[in-house]
Amino acid sequence: MKPILTDEQLVTQLSQSSKPAFEEIYNRYWYKLFCISYHQTGSKEEAEELVHDLFESLWNRRLESNIKHLSSYLVISLKYLITNLVKSRITWRKYQEYVLLNKMQEISSTEDNVQFNDLSAAIDRAMKKLPAKTSRVFQLSRFENQSVKSIAKELHISEKAVEYHITRSLKLLQDDLWIYQTDN
């Protein structure tokens, strides 16, 4: 039976490129990190990918890192990766909103009011396909310009739920309104 190494011993061995030390760190912390990641993302695939990225980074930076408390280091590093994922989601959602609203403005500024009226009717039909709460969240966000925080407070739901409903609305609108998109 091999001796159980402390985190400090594992970090020392890792800095010397010990693959068995890396494997022990992985085995010791993978599940805990996966649970944290899954709780934050709600997606098994994203959680696994984030934990994989964390361990890949740990191995790639093994010679330059100065880890004092392994458990804390891993959890904080994972939370940093999760934060970056959330920021990228927000950026992507903002981009989708920009494209959608830009297309709406292009059509409204053209002389062809029939197309604009068709688009308005298509938006109304798409909004009616949404569940009531999702539609309400989108209306408060996009048509009444309320913040995520104020919508969450008004509807008694979490900010994460508000973001989910907005993303869901945008996806449906994008899918339903694809015919109005142009190549330029």
C-alpha positions in Angstrom: 0.0 0.0 0.0 1.5 3.3 -1.0 1.6 6.2 1.5 -1.0 8.9 1.3 0.7 12.2 0.3 -0.3 15.6 1.6 -1.4 18.3 -0.7 1.9 20.1 -0.1 3.9 17.0 -1.1 1.8 16.6 -4.2 2.4 20.2 -5.2 6.1 19.8 -4.7 6.1 16.6 -6.8 3.9 18.3 -9.4 6.4 21.1 -9.8 9.0 18.4 -10.6 6.7 17.1 -13.4 5.6 14.0 -11.5 2.8 12.4 -13.5 1.7 10.2 -10.6 1.4 13.3 -8.4 -0.7 15.0 -11.0 -2.9 11.8 -11.3 -3.3 11.8 -7.5 -4.4 15.5 -7.5 -6.8 14.7 -10.3 -8.3 11.7 -8.5 -8.5 13.6 -5.2 -10.2 16.8 -6.5 -11.9 15.9 -9.8 -15.3 15.1 -8.3 -15.4 18.1 -6.0 -14.5 20.5 -8.8 -17.0 18.8 -11.2 -19.8 19.3 -8.6 -18.9 23.0 -8.1 -18.8 23.5 -11.9 -22.0 21.6 -12.5 -23.8 23.6 -9.8 -22.7 26.8 -11.5 -23.3 25.9 -15.1 -26.1 23.4 -14.9 -24.6 21.5 -17.8 -22.7 18.2 -17.4 -20.7 18.8 -20.6 -19.7 22.3 -19.7 -18.8 21.3 -16.2 -16.6 18.5 -17.5 -15.0 20.8 -20.0 -14.2 23.4 -17.4 -12.7 20.9 -15.0 -10.6 19.4 -17.9 -9.4 22.9 -18.8 -8.5 23.5 -15.2 -6.4 20.4 -14.9 -4.8 21.0 -18.3 -3.8 24.4 -17.1 -2.5 23.0 -13.9 -0.2 20.6 -15.8 0.9 23.2 -18.3 1.8 25.7 -15.6 3.3 23.2 -13.1 6.8 24.6 -13.4 5.8 28.2 -12.9 3.1 28.0 -10.3 3.6 28.7 -6.7 0.7 26.9 -5.1 0.4 27.3 -1.3 -3.0 25.7 -0.7 -3.9 23.2 -3.4 -7.6 22.9 -2.6 -8.2 26.7 -2.5 -6.1 27.2 -5.6 -8.1 24.7 -7.6 -11.5 26.1 -6.4 -10.5 29.7 -7.1 -9.1 28.8 -10.5 -12.3 27.0 -11.4 -14.4 29.9 -10.3 -12.3 32.1 -12.5 -13.0 29.8 -15.5 -16.7 29.8 -14.7 -16.7 33.6 -14.5 -15.1 33.7 -17.9 -17.6 31.3 -19.3 -20.5 33.4 -18.0 -18.9 36.6 -19.4 -18.6 34.9 -22.8 -22.2 33.8 -22.7 -23.3 37.4 -21.9 -21.2 38.8 -24.7 -22.6 36.3 -27.2 -26.2 37.1 -26.0 -25.5 40.8 -26.4 -24.2 40.2 -29.9 -27.3 38.2 -30.8 -29.5 41.0 -29.4 -27.5 43.6 -31.4 -28.0 41.6 -34.7 -31.7 41.1 -34.0 -32.4 44.7 -33.1 -30.2 45.9 -35.9 -32.2 43.9 -38.4 -35.4 45.2 -37.0 -34.1 48.8 -37.3 -32.9 48.2 -40.9 -36.3 46.9 -41.9 -38.2 49.7 -40.1 -36.0 52.3 -41.8 -36.7 51.0 -45.3 -39.5 52.4 -47.5 -41.2 49.0 -47.6 -43.6 49.2 -44.7 -45.2 46.0 -45.7 -42.0 44.1 -44.8 -41.8 45.9 -41.5 -45.5 45.1 -40.8 -44.7 41.4 -41.7 -41.8 41.4 -39.3 -43.9 43.0 -36.5 -46.5 40.3 -37.1 -43.9 37.6 -37.1 -42.5 38.9 -33.8 -45.9 38.9 -32.3 -46.5 35.3 -33.5 -43.1 34.3 -32.1 -43.8 36.0 -28.8 -47.1 34.1 -28.5 -45.2 30.8 -28.8 -43.2 31.7 -25.7 -44.3 30.6 -22.3 -46.0 33.4 -20.5 -43.2 34.1 -18.0 -40.5 34.0 -20.8 -42.5 36.4 -22.9 -43.0 38.7 -19.9 -39.3 38.7 -19.0 -38.4 39.5 -22.6 -41.0 42.4 -22.8 -39.7 43.9 -19.6 -36.1 43.6 -20.7 -36.4 44.7 -24.3 -39.5 46.8 -24.6 -39.5 48.4 -21.2 -35.7 48.5 -20.8 -35.7 47.1 -17.3 -32.5 45.6 -15.8 -32.1 41.9 -15.1 -32.0 42.8 -11.4 -35.3 44.8 -11.4 -37.0 42.1 -13.5 -35.9 39.4 -11.1 -37.2 41.4 -8.2 -40.5 42.2 -9.9 -41.2 38.6 -10.9 -39.8 37.0 -7.8 -37.2 34.9 -9.7 -33.5 34.7 -9.7 -31.3 36.9 -11.9 -30.0 33.7 -13.5 -33.6 32.7 -14.4 -34.1 36.1 -16.0 -31.0 35.6 -18.1 -32.3 32.1 -19.0 -35.6 33.5 -20.2 -34.0 36.3 -22.2 -31.6 33.8 -23.9 -34.5 31.5 -24.6 -36.6 34.3 -26.1 -33.7 35.5 -28.3 -33.1 31.9 -29.6 -36.8 31.5 -30.5 -37.0 34.9 -32.1 -33.8 34.2 -34.1 -35.2 30.8 -35.3 -38.6 32.2 -36.2 -37.3 35.3 -37.8 -34.5 33.8 -39.9 -36.3 34.7 -43.1 -35.9 38.4 -42.4 -32.1 38.1 -42.1 -30.0 39.3 -44.9 -26.5 38.3 -46.0 -25.0 41.8 -45.7 
